[in-house]
Amino acid sequence: MSLVVYLAAGIFGMSAVVLLRRPRTALRNPLTVSTCAAIVLGSLVFVCSAPLTLATVNRLTGIPNFGAPLTYGMLSAYSCSLLILLVHWKGGPPRRVRRMVLRTIAAYGPLIAAIVGLFALGDARTERLTDLDTYYANTPYLREMILLYLLGHSAATLTLCVLCVKWSREVTGLLRAGLRLILAGSLLDVVGFQLTKYTAVVARWSGHDLDVLSTKVAPPMASLGALLCSAGFVLPRLLPAVRAQVRSLRDYRRLGPLWARVRFGSTAPRPPGGWWLLPQERLQWREVSIHDALLGLAPYFDDRVRERALAAARRAGRTAHEARIAAEAAMLADAARRAAAREEPLAAPSGHRLHATEVSGTSGLVELAQALVRSSAEHPAREGTLRTSHG
């Protein structure tokens, strides 16, 4: 059982690692900090609740069942952090956000202190690693401690559900998807963890034994619910960045033919990183290097080559834009061939400005690269001559 709980904690905690991949930037964002704090506290709840951890804590402190108030206090802190996260997620005037955060802390701070105090007053001499909630359900002070931590967690989770339903009606896209995942995780926690715990404890009060609900059903349901909540919190923050990296990787690869043609003329310094550079950083470096190479090839641009290619493209039925890109690709290929052969620049080079240098981003360069690929496919014999000359 401990292994499963530790695995859930590890998966849960990885979300915080992903969000803190750039610590200096992330730590200046209250939303990122509160998200990571909630995820870390949730992971610690799992770690603390594992029977192996409970036994270790009890042994190190010399106090039987000391791991119980530690776990319950951690769970209450996690509940508090969820509400604080929602306050930051909702946003608003800084003063109002700060006031709501302080109110939440003011509510859960005394609750955690009460949990510890009730444990100190109660008699928990018999160590229970998996069924403490039901074993001590009728013990004075410990009974109140168990009920208090459950009520504190229920209050936070139900508030989370209400706010998720309310806000999901006001937002769209990834934020709505994230809120629905959080709602699903919270409902699973309410039904699978809290309701089973309440049922098992109340059964003990009435003289019945439904401990299996508390010991076998509740833990995996809590783990699954927490993972769903984690995905909901991280998804709106992480998925756009992942999509951007995927787009960058795609454009980086599509620029390969253009880079292969002009790289000999680039004087741009190589990036300081190595193979671990993110696709966006690789794409940025390739874009700068290609523009540098195009600048170096400008003295070889020949309007006659471009105009012949432009006329041929129009005769082939290309649109005006497609014809322009095809003509520029032909002019660039010719310039690269002569520059690689160390021929003299033209006395009167073209003053034509490439479309790729007129638009921001890499879209223009990608179009130029694809035009070079099409030109190579349409004129393989000429391309072979160019490659031989290049060598």
N, C-alpha and C positions, 0 to 999 in steps of 0.2 A: 504493500500500500504506500509506503514512504516513497518508493521509486516513482510511482505514478504521480504523486503529489509534487515531487521535485521536478519531474518532467513538465508538468503544467506550469510550475513557477518559472522554469527556464524559458518556455515558449512565451509566456506572458511578459517576462522581463526583456526578451529580445526586442519587443516593440519600443521600449525606452531607448535601447542601444541604437536602433534605427533612427529615432527622432533626434538623438544627440550626436549624430554623425559629424556635425560641425559645432562643437561645444561652445565656442566663443559667441557665435551668432545665436545659437539656440537659447543660451542662458539669459539673453537679453529680451526674450519673448515670454511674457507671463503665461500665455496659453500653452506654449511648449513645456515650460517648467511645471505647470500644474498637471499637464497630461502625463509627463514622466513621473512626477511625484505619485500620482494615483496608481500608475502601472507598477512602480517599484513597491509601493505599500501593498498592493494586491499580491505581488510575488512573495513578499515577506510573510503575508498571511498564510499562503500555502506552505512556505518553508517552516513556519512556526507550528503549523497544525499537523505536520507529519509526525507519526508516532516516534520515529527515531530522534527527531529534534526535541520532542517533548521529553523523552527519556534522558537525553543529554542535558537539557536545561535543568531538569529536576536534580540530576546527579551533581552538576556543577554548582548549583545554588544550595544543595542540601535541603531543599524544601519540597516535600511531596506535592506534585501537581502545580508547581509554580509556572509551568508552561501554559497552564490554562488562562490565568489573567493576562499573561503576555500575549497569547493568541487573541483573546477577546479584545484586549486593548488595541492591538494592531488592526483587528477587523473594524473597530470603531473609528480608528484613525483613517482607515481606507474609506469607510463610509463618508467621513468628513471630507476627505480629499475629492471624492466623486462630486459632492455638492459644490465644492470650491471650483472644480474643473468646469462644471456647468455654468457657474457664474461668469468665469472668464470666457467661456465659449459664447455665451449670450452677449457679452460685451456691454457697452454703455459708458456713461461718464465715469472717469477713473475714481472719483470720490464715491459714487454709488457702488461700484465694484468693490472698492476697499471696504466699505461699510458692510456689504453682504458677506464678504470673506470673514471679517472679524466676528460677525454675528454667528456664523457657522462654527468657527473655532470656539466661541464662547459657549455654544450649546454642547459640543462634543468633548471639550476639555474636561468639564466637571463630570461628564458621563464616564470618561476613562478613569478619572480619579475615584469615582464611586465603585467602579468594577474592582479596582485594586483594593479599596477599603473593605468592601464586602468579602473579598477573598480572605483578607487578613482576619476578619471577624469570624469567619466560618471555620468549620472543622473538616479539613480535607486530608486526613492522615493516610488514607489508602490511595495509592497511586493508580490512576485510571488513564490509560493512554488513548483509548478509542471511544469510550462510552461515559465520559465524565458528566455530560449534560443529563443523561438519564439516571446514572448511578446516584448523583447528588441532587436529583430533582426535588426531593422532599427535605433536604438538609437546610436548616435555617441559615440565612445570609447567602449561602451558596445558591439556594433557590432563587433569591432575588438577583444575584449576580448574573445567573444564566438568563433569566427573563429580561434583565436590563440590556445585556449585550444584543439579544435577539431583537428587542424593540428598537434599539438604536439603529441597528442595521436595516430593519424593516422600514423605519421612517425615511432613511436615505434612499433606499431602493424604490419605494413607492413614489417618493418625490421625483426620482429619476424617471420613472415610467410616465408620470403625469406630464412632466416637462417635455419629454421626448415626443409624446403624442401631440402636445400643443405646438411645439416648434416645427415638427415635421410637416404641419399644415402650412407653415409660413415660408419654407425653404424648398429648394429643388436640387436636383443633381446629386453629387457625391455627399453633400451635407445631409440630405434627406436619407440617402442609403445608410450613412453612418448612424444617424439617429434611430433608424429602424433596427439596425444590428444591436445597438445599445438597448433598445426596448426589448428585443428578443432575449438578449442575455439577462436583462433585469427580471423579466417575467419568468425565465427559467430558474433564476435564483430564488424568486418569491415562491414559486410552486415546488421546485425540486429540492431546495435547501431549507428555506424558512418554514414553509408549511409542514414539511416532514419533521423538522426539529420541534416545532410547536406541538404537533400531534404526538410525537414520542414522549415529550415532557408531560403533556396533559394526561397521557395514558398512565404514566407513572403516578401522577397525582390521584388518579381514580383506581389505582391498584392493578393496572394491566401492564403487559410487557410488549411494547412495539419498538424495542430498541433497534431492531434491524433498519427501521426508517432513518434513524439518526446515524447509525454506524456504517451502513452499506449503501443507502440511497442518496443521502444528502451530500457526502463529499464529492462524488463524481459529477453530480448536478451543479454543485458550486463551481467546480473546475470548468465545466463546459460553459456555464453562464459567464464566468469571468473572461474566458477566451473570446466569447462573442462580443462582450463589452469592449475588450481591448481592440478587437478588429474594428469596431464601430468608431472608437476614438481615433485610431490611427489612419483608417481608410481615407477620410477627407484630406488629411495632411500629407499622406505618403503617395497615394495613387497619382495625383497630378505630377509629382516629381518623377515617379517611375515612368509615366507616359512621356514626359519630356526627355528622359534619358533614352527611351526606346526610339523616339523620333530622331534624336541626335545620332544614335548608332546607325539608324537607317540612312540618314543623310551623309554620315561619315563614309559609309560604304559606297553610296551612290556617287560620291565625289572621287572615288578611287581612280576611274579612267582619266579624269581631268588632271588629278595630282600626278599620275604616272607620266603624263605627257609633259608637264611643265616643271616638275620638281627640280630638275637640273638647274633651273634659273632662279630658284628661290634662295634668298639670303637671310630669311627670317631665322632667328635662333631657335633651337629645339627647346621644348618645354622642360622645366626642371624635373618633373616627375617621370615615372617609367610606365610599366605595363599596368599599374594600378590606377592610372588616370581614369576618371569617369568619362563616359561618351561625350557629354557636353563639353568637357575640357579638351578632349581630343578634337572634336569638331571645330571648336574655336581656334585651336592652333592650326588645323588644316586650312580653315577659311582665311586666316591671316597670311599663311604661307602662300596660298594660291594667289591671293591678291598681290602679294609682293612679286611673285613670278610673272603675273600678267603685266605689272608695271615695267618689269625688266624686258618683256617681249614687245612692248609697244613700238619701239623703233623698227620692228620687223613687220608690222601690220601693213598689208598691201590692199588698198581699196579695189584694185582690179580683181584680185582673187575673190574678195567679198562680193563684188557686184556680179561676177559670173555665177557664183554659187547662189546668190539671191535670185537671179533670173531663172536658174534651173529649178530652184525650189518652187517658184511661182508657177512655172510650167507644169510641175508635178502636182499642182493643186493644193499646195500648202497654204494655210492662212498667213496673213501678213506677219503675225508674231512668230509663227513657226518658221517662216521663210527667213526672218531676221536672225533667229537663233541658229538656224542651219548655216547661214552665210557667215556668221561670226565664228562658228565652229570650224568652218573651212579655212577662214583667214587665220585663226589661231593655230590650226594644225600646220599650215604652211609656214607661219612665223616660227613655230617650235622646231620644225625641220631645219630651217635655214640657220636659226640660232645655234642648234645643236651641232650643225656642221661648221660652225664658226665663220659663216659668211658675213660680209659687211652689212651693217644696217642700211635701210633704204635712205636715199638722199632726201626723199620727201615722203616720210611715212604717213599712214592714214591718221586723220584726226578723229576718226569715228570712235565713239564711246560705247563700250560693250554694255549690253543690257544688264549683265551680272554685276557691273559696277554702279548701276543706277538704282538698284533696289537694295533694301536692307535685308539682312539675314542671308541664308544660304540658298534660297529658292532659285535665284538667278544662276548661281554657280551650278546647282544641280541640273537645271535645264541645259546649260552649256555642256556639262559632262555627258548627259544622255544624248545630246546631239552628236557629240564625238563618237559615242558608241554606235549610233545609227549610221553615221558616215563610214565608220570602219566596216560595218556589216554590208553596206551598199557598194563600197568600193574596196574589196579585199585586196585586189592587186596593187592599187595605189597605196593602200595602207601598208602592204608588205614592203613597198619601195621606201616609204617614209621610215619604217622601222629600221630598214637596212641602213639608210642614210644616218638615222639617229645613232645607230651603233657605230 
